[in-house]
Amino acid sequence: MAAGRKTKDAREGGFLWNAFYKYLAGPATTDNAIEGVTPEARAAWERDLAARKEWSRRQRERKRAEREGRRGAA
């Protein structure tokens, strides 16, 4: 190996190998993965998302109140 030359990792492949892997041998795709396979799974996902959004909203409000409290005390 010449000084300063980087050898290509065999896992990177080339253009043809990448195209082959992407279109023919790549990972399987799952339709409707987010929704889940059942209406119950989708409902559970939606409840979880709503709970996470509510938690984030409460954290933002708490931090905002702390900032306002520090501002008023200063």
PDB file of N, CA, C and O in Angstrom, chain B, residues numbered from 101:
ATOM      1  N   MET B 101       0.842  -1.174   0.000  1.00  0.00           N
ATOM      2  CA  MET B 101       0.000   0.000   0.000  1.00  0.00           C
ATOM      3  C   MET B 101       0.882   1.230   0.000  1.00  0.00           C
ATOM      4  O   MET B 101       1.819   1.325   0.793  1.00  0.00           O
ATOM      5  N   ALA B 102       0.595   2.164  -0.874  1.00  0.00           N
ATOM      6  CA  ALA B 102       1.368   3.394  -0.962  1.00  0.00           C
ATOM      7  C   ALA B 102       1.031   4.297   0.215  1.00  0.00           C
ATOM      8  O   ALA B 102      -0.076   4.263   0.751  1.00  0.00           O
ATOM      9  N   ALA B 103       1.998   5.092   0.596  1.00  0.00           N
ATOM     10  CA  ALA B 103       1.801   6.003   1.721  1.00  0.00           C
ATOM     11  C   ALA B 103       0.720   7.026   1.390  1.00  0.00           C
ATOM     12  O   ALA B 103       0.709   7.600   0.301  1.00  0.00           O
ATOM     13  N   GLY B 104      -0.187   7.249   2.337  1.00  0.00           N
ATOM     14  CA  GLY B 104      -1.216   8.262   2.151  1.00  0.00           C
ATOM     15  C   GLY B 104      -2.452   7.796   1.408  1.00  0.00           C
ATOM     16  O   GLY B 104      -3.433   8.535   1.330  1.00  0.00           O
ATOM     17  N   ARG B 105      -2.432   6.587   0.859  1.00  0.00           N
ATOM     18  CA  ARG B 105      -3.613   6.089   0.134  1.00  0.00           C
ATOM     19  C   ARG B 105      -4.477   5.276   1.086  1.00  0.00           C
ATOM     20  O   ARG B 105      -3.983   4.432   1.834  1.00  0.00           O
ATOM     21  N   LYS B 106      -5.735   5.537   1.046  1.00  0.00           N
ATOM     22  CA  LYS B 106      -6.673   4.809   1.891  1.00  0.00           C
ATOM     23  C   LYS B 106      -7.317   3.701   1.070  1.00  0.00           C
ATOM     24  O   LYS B 106      -7.817   3.935  -0.030  1.00  0.00           O
ATOM     25  N   THR B 107      -7.299   2.509   1.614  1.00  0.00           N
ATOM     26  CA  THR B 107      -7.950   1.415   0.904  1.00  0.00           C
ATOM     27  C   THR B 107      -9.437   1.444   1.213  1.00  0.00           C
ATOM     28  O   THR B 107      -9.846   1.805   2.317  1.00  0.00           O
ATOM     29  N   LYS B 108     -10.225   1.071   0.253  1.00  0.00           N
ATOM     30  CA  LYS B 108     -11.670   1.083   0.402  1.00  0.00           C
ATOM     31  C   LYS B 108     -12.109  -0.135   1.206  1.00  0.00           C
ATOM     32  O   LYS B 108     -11.635  -1.249   0.983  1.00  0.00           O
ATOM     33  N   ASP B 109     -13.002   0.093   2.121  1.00  0.00           N
ATOM     34  CA  ASP B 109     -13.555  -0.993   2.920  1.00  0.00           C
ATOM     35  C   ASP B 109     -14.393  -1.884   2.007  1.00  0.00           C
ATOM     36  O   ASP B 109     -15.200  -1.388   1.221  1.00  0.00           O
ATOM     37  N   ALA B 110     -14.207  -3.172   2.110  1.00  0.00           N
ATOM     38  CA  ALA B 110     -14.926  -4.103   1.240  1.00  0.00           C
ATOM     39  C   ALA B 110     -16.431  -4.026   1.452  1.00  0.00           C
ATOM     40  O   ALA B 110     -17.198  -4.308   0.531  1.00  0.00           O
ATOM     41  N   ARG B 111     -16.868  -3.644   2.661  1.00  0.00           N
ATOM     42  CA  ARG B 111     -18.303  -3.555   2.934  1.00  0.00           C
ATOM     43  C   ARG B 111     -18.959  -2.382   2.213  1.00  0.00           C
ATOM     44  O   ARG B 111     -20.177  -2.384   2.033  1.00  0.00           O
ATOM     45  N   GLU B 112     -18.185  -1.381   1.798  1.00  0.00           N
ATOM     46  CA  GLU B 112     -18.756  -0.231   1.101  1.00  0.00           C
ATOM     47  C   GLU B 112     -19.222  -0.599  -0.297  1.00  0.00           C
ATOM     48  O   GLU B 112     -20.185  -0.025  -0.804  1.00  0.00           O
ATOM     49  N   GLY B 113     -18.555  -1.537  -0.912  1.00  0.00           N
ATOM     50  CA  GLY B 113     -18.935  -1.957  -2.254  1.00  0.00           C
ATOM     51  C   GLY B 113     -18.749  -0.846  -3.264  1.00  0.00           C
ATOM     52  O   GLY B 113     -18.156   0.190  -2.966  1.00  0.00           O
ATOM     53  N   GLY B 114     -19.253  -1.067  -4.440  1.00  0.00           N
ATOM     54  CA  GLY B 114     -19.206  -0.067  -5.487  1.00  0.00           C
ATOM     55  C   GLY B 114     -20.605   0.253  -5.948  1.00  0.00           C
ATOM     56  O   GLY B 114     -21.585  -0.150  -5.321  1.00  0.00           O
ATOM     57  N   PHE B 115     -20.698   0.975  -7.042  1.00  0.00           N
ATOM     58  CA  PHE B 115     -21.998   1.392  -7.559  1.00  0.00           C
ATOM     59  C   PHE B 115     -22.893   0.197  -7.860  1.00  0.00           C
ATOM     60  O   PHE B 115     -24.056   0.172  -7.456  1.00  0.00           O
ATOM     61  N   LEU B 116     -22.356  -0.788  -8.564  1.00  0.00           N
ATOM     62  CA  LEU B 116     -23.175  -1.938  -8.944  1.00  0.00           C
ATOM     63  C   LEU B 116     -23.601  -2.762  -7.733  1.00  0.00           C
ATOM     64  O   LEU B 116     -24.753  -3.186  -7.637  1.00  0.00           O
ATOM     65  N   TRP B 117     -22.673  -2.984  -6.814  1.00  0.00           N
ATOM     66  CA  TRP B 117     -23.017  -3.758  -5.627  1.00  0.00           C
ATOM     67  C   TRP B 117     -24.083  -3.040  -4.803  1.00  0.00           C
ATOM     68  O   TRP B 117     -25.018  -3.675  -4.316  1.00  0.00           O
ATOM     69  N   ASN B 118     -23.952  -1.727  -4.644  1.00  0.00           N
ATOM     70  CA  ASN B 118     -24.940  -0.971  -3.882  1.00  0.00           C
ATOM     71  C   ASN B 118     -26.311  -1.034  -4.546  1.00  0.00           C
ATOM     72  O   ASN B 118     -27.323  -1.194  -3.863  1.00  0.00           O
ATOM     73  N   ALA B 119     -26.351  -0.908  -5.870  1.00  0.00           N
ATOM     74  CA  ALA B 119     -27.626  -0.979  -6.591  1.00  0.00           C
ATOM     75  C   ALA B 119     -28.229  -2.374  -6.446  1.00  0.00           C
ATOM     76  O   ALA B 119     -29.431  -2.512  -6.219  1.00  0.00           O
ATOM     77  N   PHE B 120     -27.401  -3.400  -6.577  1.00  0.00           N
ATOM     78  CA  PHE B 120     -27.878  -4.773  -6.423  1.00  0.00           C
ATOM     79  C   PHE B 120     -28.477  -4.977  -5.037  1.00  0.00           C
ATOM     80  O   PHE B 120     -29.570  -5.526  -4.900  1.00  0.00           O
ATOM     81  N   TYR B 121     -27.768  -4.541  -4.030  1.00  0.00           N
ATOM     82  CA  TYR B 121     -28.250  -4.734  -2.663  1.00  0.00           C
ATOM     83  C   TYR B 121     -29.545  -3.962  -2.424  1.00  0.00           C
ATOM     84  O   TYR B 121     -30.479  -4.483  -1.814  1.00  0.00           O
ATOM     85  N   LYS B 122     -29.598  -2.731  -2.902  1.00  0.00           N
ATOM     86  CA  LYS B 122     -30.768  -1.891  -2.647  1.00  0.00           C
ATOM     87  C   LYS B 122     -32.022  -2.446  -3.303  1.00  0.00           C
ATOM     88  O   LYS B 122     -33.090  -2.461  -2.691  1.00  0.00           O
ATOM     89  N   TYR B 123     -31.902  -2.901  -4.542  1.00  0.00           N
ATOM     90  CA  TYR B 123     -33.090  -3.287  -5.292  1.00  0.00           C
ATOM     91  C   TYR B 123     -33.398  -4.782  -5.279  1.00  0.00           C
ATOM     92  O   TYR B 123     -34.552  -5.168  -5.469  1.00  0.00           O
ATOM     93  N   LEU B 124     -32.403  -5.622  -5.062  1.00  0.00           N
ATOM     94  CA  LEU B 124     -32.658  -7.059  -5.148  1.00  0.00           C
ATOM     95  C   LEU B 124     -32.469  -7.802  -3.829  1.00  0.00           C
ATOM     96  O   LEU B 124     -33.271  -8.675  -3.495  1.00  0.00           O
ATOM     97  N   ALA B 125     -31.443  -7.476  -3.089  1.00  0.00           N
ATOM     98  CA  ALA B 125     -31.131  -8.264  -1.902  1.00  0.00           C
ATOM     99  C   ALA B 125     -31.243  -7.456  -0.622  1.00  0.00           C
ATOM    100  O   ALA B 125     -30.782  -7.896   0.431  1.00  0.00           O
ATOM    101  N   GLY B 126     -31.840  -6.295  -0.701  1.00  0.00           N
ATOM    102  CA  GLY B 126     -31.927  -5.422   0.463  1.00  0.00           C
ATOM    103  C   GLY B 126     -32.914  -5.919   1.503  1.00  0.00           C
ATOM    104  O   GLY B 126     -33.577  -6.940   1.318  1.00  0.00           O
ATOM    105  N   PRO B 127     -32.998  -5.187   2.588  1.00  0.00           N
ATOM    106  CA  PRO B 127     -33.917  -5.592   3.644  1.00  0.00           C
ATOM    107  C   PRO B 127     -35.367  -5.527   3.169  1.00  0.00           C
ATOM    108  O   PRO B 127     -35.718  -4.722   2.306  1.00  0.00           O
ATOM    109  N   ALA B 128     -36.181  -6.371   3.736  1.00  0.00           N
ATOM    110  CA  ALA B 128     -37.598  -6.397   3.366  1.00  0.00           C
ATOM    111  C   ALA B 128     -38.282  -5.132   3.855  1.00  0.00           C
ATOM    112  O   ALA B 128     -37.893  -4.556   4.871  1.00  0.00           O
ATOM    113  N   THR B 129     -39.300  -4.707   3.129  1.00  0.00           N
ATOM    114  CA  THR B 129     -40.071  -3.543   3.557  1.00  0.00           C
ATOM    115  C   THR B 129     -41.368  -4.026   4.190  1.00  0.00           C
ATOM    116  O   THR B 129     -41.894  -5.083   3.843  1.00  0.00           O
ATOM    117  N   THR B 130     -41.862  -3.238   5.115  1.00  0.00           N
ATOM    118  CA  THR B 130     -43.100  -3.570   5.798  1.00  0.00           C
ATOM    119  C   THR B 130     -44.108  -2.475   5.523  1.00  0.00           C
ATOM    120  O   THR B 130     -43.864  -1.311   5.843  1.00  0.00           O
ATOM    121  N   ASP B 131     -45.224  -2.829   4.939  1.00  0.00           N
ATOM    122  CA  ASP B 131     -46.272  -1.849   4.687  1.00  0.00           C
ATOM    123  C   ASP B 131     -46.975  -1.503   5.991  1.00  0.00           C
ATOM    124  O   ASP B 131     -47.194  -2.365   6.842  1.00  0.00           O
ATOM    125  N   ASN B 132     -47.322  -0.238   6.135  1.00  0.00           N
ATOM    126  CA  ASN B 132     -48.055   0.247   7.310  1.00  0.00           C
ATOM    127  C   ASN B 132     -47.345  -0.086   8.620  1.00  0.00           C
ATOM    128  O   ASN B 132     -47.988  -0.500   9.584  1.00  0.00           O
ATOM    129  N   ALA B 133     -46.033   0.090   8.659  1.00  0.00           N
ATOM    130  CA  ALA B 133     -45.270  -0.274   9.847  1.00  0.00           C
ATOM    131  C   ALA B 133     -45.659   0.582  11.045  1.00  0.00           C
ATOM    132  O   ALA B 133     -45.735   0.071  12.162  1.00  0.00           O
ATOM    133  N   ILE B 134     -45.903   1.858  10.842  1.00  0.00           N
ATOM    134  CA  ILE B 134     -46.226   2.732  11.967  1.00  0.00           C
ATOM    135  C   ILE B 134     -47.598   2.397  12.531  1.00  0.00           C
ATOM    136  O   ILE B 134     -47.788   2.400  13.747  1.00  0.00           O
ATOM    137  N   GLU B 135     -48.542   2.113  11.666  1.00  0.00           N
ATOM    138  CA  GLU B 135     -49.895   1.854  12.121  1.00  0.00           C
ATOM    139  C   GLU B 135     -50.000   0.540  12.881  1.00  0.00           C
ATOM    140  O   GLU B 135     -50.892   0.374  13.713  1.00  0.00           O
ATOM    141  N   GLY B 136     -49.110  -0.382  12.605  1.00  0.00           N
ATOM    142  CA  GLY B 136     -49.193  -1.684  13.234  1.00  0.00           C
ATOM    143  C   GLY B 136     -50.097  -2.592  12.422  1.00  0.00           C
ATOM    144  O   GLY B 136     -50.668  -2.180  11.412  1.00  0.00           O
ATOM    145  N   VAL B 137     -50.218  -3.803  12.862  1.00  0.00           N
ATOM    146  CA  VAL B 137     -50.989  -4.773  12.092  1.00  0.00           C
ATOM    147  C   VAL B 137     -52.450  -4.817  12.515  1.00  0.00           C
ATOM    148  O   VAL B 137     -53.282  -5.378  11.801  1.00  0.00           O
ATOM    149  N   THR B 138     -52.770  -4.240  13.652  1.00  0.00           N
ATOM    150  CA  THR B 138     -54.151  -4.287  14.127  1.00  0.00           C
ATOM    151  C   THR B 138     -54.617  -2.890  14.507  1.00  0.00           C
ATOM    152  O   THR B 138     -53.793  -2.021  14.794  1.00  0.00           O
ATOM    153  N   PRO B 139     -55.913  -2.665  14.515  1.00  0.00           N
ATOM    154  CA  PRO B 139     -56.430  -1.366  14.981  1.00  0.00           C
ATOM    155  C   PRO B 139     -56.051  -1.085  16.435  1.00  0.00           C
ATOM    156  O   PRO B 139     -55.847   0.068  16.812  1.00  0.00           O
ATOM    157  N   GLU B 140     -55.956  -2.133  17.247  1.00  0.00           N
ATOM    158  CA  GLU B 140     -55.567  -1.949  18.649  1.00  0.00           C
ATOM    159  C   GLU B 140     -54.137  -1.427  18.751  1.00  0.00           C
ATOM    160  O   GLU B 140     -53.841  -0.575  19.588  1.00  0.00           O
ATOM    161  N   ALA B 141     -53.248  -1.945  17.894  1.00  0.00           N
ATOM    162  CA  ALA B 141     -51.856  -1.494  17.907  1.00  0.00           C
ATOM    163  C   ALA B 141     -51.772  -0.032  17.492  1.00  0.00           C
ATOM    164  O   ALA B 141     -51.006   0.735  18.074  1.00  0.00           O
ATOM    165  N   ARG B 142     -52.550   0.356  16.495  1.00  0.00           N
ATOM    166  CA  ARG B 142     -52.558   1.757  16.067  1.00  0.00           C
ATOM    167  C   ARG B 142     -53.099   2.653  17.175  1.00  0.00           C
ATOM    168  O   ARG B 142     -52.554   3.728  17.423  1.00  0.00           O
ATOM    169  N   ALA B 143     -54.165   2.221  17.842  1.00  0.00           N
ATOM    170  CA  ALA B 143     -54.727   3.013  18.935  1.00  0.00           C
ATOM    171  C   ALA B 143     -53.717   3.162  20.069  1.00  0.00           C
ATOM    172  O   ALA B 143     -53.592   4.238  20.653  1.00  0.00           O
ATOM    173  N   ALA B 144     -53.000   2.091  20.382  1.00  0.00           N
ATOM    174  CA  ALA B 144     -51.980   2.154  21.431  1.00  0.00           C
ATOM    175  C   ALA B 144     -50.864   3.106  21.036  1.00  0.00           C
ATOM    176  O   ALA B 144     -50.376   3.869  21.870  1.00  0.00           O
ATOM    177  N   TRP B 145     -50.456   3.071  19.771  1.00  0.00           N
ATOM    178  CA  TRP B 145     -49.413   3.973  19.290  1.00  0.00           C
ATOM    179  C   TRP B 145     -49.877   5.421  19.392  1.00  0.00           C
ATOM    180  O   TRP B 145     -49.110   6.290  19.807  1.00  0.00           O
ATOM    181  N   GLU B 146     -51.131   5.688  19.014  1.00  0.00           N
ATOM    182  CA  GLU B 146     -51.658   7.052  19.090  1.00  0.00           C
ATOM    183  C   GLU B 146     -51.751   7.533  20.534  1.00  0.00           C
ATOM    184  O   GLU B 146     -51.455   8.694  20.817  1.00  0.00           O
ATOM    185  N   ARG B 147     -52.162   6.649  21.459  1.00  0.00           N
ATOM    186  CA  ARG B 147     -52.217   7.032  22.877  1.00  0.00           C
ATOM    187  C   ARG B 147     -50.825   7.354  23.399  1.00  0.00           C
ATOM    188  O   ARG B 147     -50.639   8.331  24.123  1.00  0.00           O
ATOM    189  N   ASP B 148     -49.844   6.527  23.030  1.00  0.00           N
ATOM    190  CA  ASP B 148     -48.476   6.758  23.467  1.00  0.00           C
ATOM    191  C   ASP B 148     -47.954   8.084  22.924  1.00  0.00           C
ATOM    192  O   ASP B 148     -47.313   8.843  23.651  1.00  0.00           O
ATOM    193  N   LEU B 149     -48.224   8.365  21.657  1.00  0.00           N
ATOM    194  CA  LEU B 149     -47.779   9.622  21.060  1.00  0.00           C
ATOM    195  C   LEU B 149     -48.421  10.809  21.762  1.00  0.00           C
ATOM    196  O   LEU B 149     -47.744  11.798  22.043  1.00  0.00           O
ATOM    197  N   ALA B 150     -49.718  10.726  22.048  1.00  0.00           N
ATOM    198  CA  ALA B 150     -50.412  11.816  22.740  1.00  0.00           C
ATOM    199  C   ALA B 150     -49.828  12.027  24.135  1.00  0.00           C
ATOM    200  O   ALA B 150     -49.665  13.166  24.572  1.00  0.00           O
ATOM    201  N   ALA B 151     -49.512  10.935  24.838  1.00  0.00           N
ATOM    202  CA  ALA B 151     -48.927  11.052  26.176  1.00  0.00           C
ATOM    203  C   ALA B 151     -47.553  11.701  26.106  1.00  0.00           C
ATOM    204  O   ALA B 151     -47.213  12.521  26.959  1.00  0.00           O
ATOM    205  N   ARG B 152     -46.761  11.347  25.106  1.00  0.00           N
ATOM    206  CA  ARG B 152     -45.435  11.955  24.961  1.00  0.00           C
ATOM    207  C   ARG B 152     -45.540  13.441  24.655  1.00  0.00           C
ATOM    208  O   ARG B 152     -44.773  14.242  25.190  1.00  0.00           O
ATOM    209  N   LYS B 153     -46.489  13.815  23.793  1.00  0.00           N
ATOM    210  CA  LYS B 153     -46.681  15.233  23.478  1.00  0.00           C
ATOM    211  C   LYS B 153     -47.128  16.007  24.713  1.00  0.00           C
ATOM    212  O   LYS B 153     -46.666  17.122  24.953  1.00  0.00           O
ATOM    213  N   GLU B 154     -48.022  15.417  25.491  1.00  0.00           N
ATOM    214  CA  GLU B 154     -48.494  16.071  26.718  1.00  0.00           C
ATOM    215  C   GLU B 154     -47.349  16.256  27.704  1.00  0.00           C
ATOM    216  O   GLU B 154     -47.229  17.315  28.320  1.00  0.00           O
ATOM    217  N   TRP B 155     -46.508  15.238  27.862  1.00  0.00           N
ATOM    218  CA  TRP B 155     -45.363  15.334  28.763  1.00  0.00           C
ATOM    219  C   TRP B 155     -44.423  16.445  28.302  1.00  0.00           C
ATOM    220  O   TRP B 155     -43.950  17.236  29.118  1.00  0.00           O
ATOM    221  N   SER B 156     -44.151  16.508  26.997  1.00  0.00           N
ATOM    222  CA  SER B 156     -43.271  17.550  26.461  1.00  0.00           C
ATOM    223  C   SER B 156     -43.868  18.932  26.699  1.00  0.00           C
ATOM    224  O   SER B 156     -43.150  19.867  27.053  1.00  0.00           O
ATOM    225  N   ARG B 157     -45.187  19.066  26.503  1.00  0.00           N
ATOM    226  CA  ARG B 157     -45.843  20.350  26.712  1.00  0.00           C
ATOM    227  C   ARG B 157     -45.723  20.780  28.172  1.00  0.00           C
ATOM    228  O   ARG B 157     -45.450  21.947  28.452  1.00  0.00           O
ATOM    229  N   ARG B 158     -45.926  19.846  29.105  1.00  0.00           N
ATOM    230  CA  ARG B 158     -45.799  20.178  30.528  1.00  0.00           C
ATOM    231  C   ARG B 158     -44.372  20.580  30.881  1.00  0.00           C
ATOM    232  O   ARG B 158     -44.168  21.484  31.691  1.00  0.00           O
ATOM    233  N   GLN B 159     -43.381  19.916  30.282  1.00  0.00           N
ATOM    234  CA  GLN B 159     -41.988  20.271  30.555  1.00  0.00           C
ATOM    235  C   GLN B 159     -41.666  21.669  30.040  1.00  0.00           C
ATOM    236  O   GLN B 159     -40.977  22.437  30.711  1.00  0.00           O
ATOM    237  N   ARG B 160     -42.169  22.003  28.837  1.00  0.00           N
ATOM    238  CA  ARG B 160     -41.948  23.355  28.307  1.00  0.00           C
ATOM    239  C   ARG B 160     -42.589  24.400  29.204  1.00  0.00           C
ATOM    240  O   ARG B 160     -41.989  25.440  29.476  1.00  0.00           O
ATOM    241  N   GLU B 161     -43.816  24.129  29.667  1.00  0.00           N
ATOM    242  CA  GLU B 161     -44.498  25.072  30.555  1.00  0.00           C
ATOM    243  C   GLU B 161     -43.749  25.229  31.871  1.00  0.00           C
ATOM    244  O   GLU B 161     -43.631  26.340  32.387  1.00  0.00           O
ATOM    245  N   ARG B 162     -43.244  24.131  32.418  1.00  0.00           N
ATOM    246  CA  ARG B 162     -42.490  24.191  33.672  1.00  0.00           C
ATOM    247  C   ARG B 162     -41.228  25.029  33.511  1.00  0.00           C
ATOM    248  O   ARG B 162     -40.924  25.868  34.360  1.00  0.00           O
ATOM    249  N   LYS B 163     -40.501  24.807  32.433  1.00  0.00           N
ATOM    250  CA  LYS B 163     -39.278  25.572  32.194  1.00  0.00           C
ATOM    251  C   LYS B 163     -39.591  27.042  31.961  1.00  0.00           C
ATOM    252  O   LYS B 163     -38.860  27.916  32.426  1.00  0.00           O
ATOM    253  N   ARG B 164     -40.683  27.317  31.236  1.00  0.00           N
ATOM    254  CA  ARG B 164     -41.083  28.699  30.991  1.00  0.00           C
ATOM    255  C   ARG B 164     -41.422  29.391  32.314  1.00  0.00           C
ATOM    256  O   ARG B 164     -41.036  30.540  32.528  1.00  0.00           O
ATOM    257  N   ALA B 165     -42.143  28.698  33.200  1.00  0.00           N
ATOM    258  CA  ALA B 165     -42.496  29.264  34.505  1.00  0.00           C
ATOM    259  C   ALA B 165     -41.244  29.523  35.340  1.00  0.00           C
ATOM    260  O   ALA B 165     -41.166  30.535  36.036  1.00  0.00           O
ATOM    261  N   GLU B 166     -40.271  28.626  35.278  1.00  0.00           N
ATOM    262  CA  GLU B 166     -39.017  28.836  36.010  1.00  0.00           C
ATOM    263  C   GLU B 166     -38.289  30.065  35.494  1.00  0.00           C
ATOM    264  O   GLU B 166     -37.767  30.855  36.280  1.00  0.00           O
ATOM    265  N   ARG B 167     -38.251  30.235  34.164  1.00  0.00           N
ATOM    266  CA  ARG B 167     -37.591  31.420  33.596  1.00  0.00           C
ATOM    267  C   ARG B 167     -38.299  32.697  34.027  1.00  0.00           C
ATOM    268  O   ARG B 167     -37.660  33.680  34.403  1.00  0.00           O
ATOM    269  N   GLU B 168     -39.633  32.668  33.968  1.00  0.00           N
ATOM    270  CA  GLU B 168     -40.404  33.846  34.374  1.00  0.00           C
ATOM    271  C   GLU B 168     -40.187  34.140  35.855  1.00  0.00           C
ATOM    272  O   GLU B 168     -40.104  35.304  36.247  1.00  0.00           O
ATOM    273  N   GLY B 169     -40.093  33.102  36.679  1.00  0.00           N
ATOM    274  CA  GLY B 169     -39.850  33.284  38.107  1.00  0.00           C
ATOM    275  C   GLY B 169     -38.489  33.903  38.371  1.00  0.00           C
ATOM    276  O   GLY B 169     -38.361  34.783  39.222  1.00  0.00           O
ATOM    277  N   ARG B 170     -37.477  33.454  37.651  1.00  0.00           N
ATOM    278  CA  ARG B 170     -36.137  34.036  37.812  1.00  0.00           C
ATOM    279  C   ARG B 170     -36.112  35.471  37.328  1.00  0.00           C
ATOM    280  O   ARG B 170     -35.455  36.324  37.925  1.00  0.00           O
ATOM    281  N   ARG B 171     -36.833  35.740  36.240  1.00  0.00           N
ATOM    282  CA  ARG B 171     -36.878  37.081  35.684  1.00  0.00           C
ATOM    283  C   ARG B 171     -37.566  38.046  36.656  1.00  0.00           C
ATOM    284  O   ARG B 171     -37.128  39.185  36.824  1.00  0.00           O
ATOM    285  N   GLY B 172     -38.629  37.589  37.283  1.00  0.00           N
ATOM    286  CA  GLY B 172     -39.369  38.429  38.218  1.00  0.00           C
ATOM    287  C   GLY B 172     -38.600  38.669  39.509  1.00  0.00           C
ATOM    288  O   GLY B 172     -38.736  39.725  40.126  1.00  0.00           O
ATOM    289  N   ALA B 173     -37.788  37.688  39.924  1.00  0.00           N
ATOM    290  CA  ALA B 173     -37.022  37.810  41.167  1.00  0.00           C
ATOM    291  C   ALA B 173     -35.797  38.690  40.984  1.00  0.00           C
ATOM    292  O   ALA B 173     -35.297  39.252  41.958  1.00  0.00           O
ATOM    293  N   ALA B 174     -35.311  38.821  39.783  1.00  0.00           N
ATOM    294  CA  ALA B 174     -34.071  39.577  39.549  1.00  0.00           C
ATOM    295  C   ALA B 174     -34.286  41.059  39.513  1.00  0.00           C
ATOM    296  O   ALA B 174     -33.334  41.817  39.326  1.00  0.00           O
TER     297      ALA B 174
END
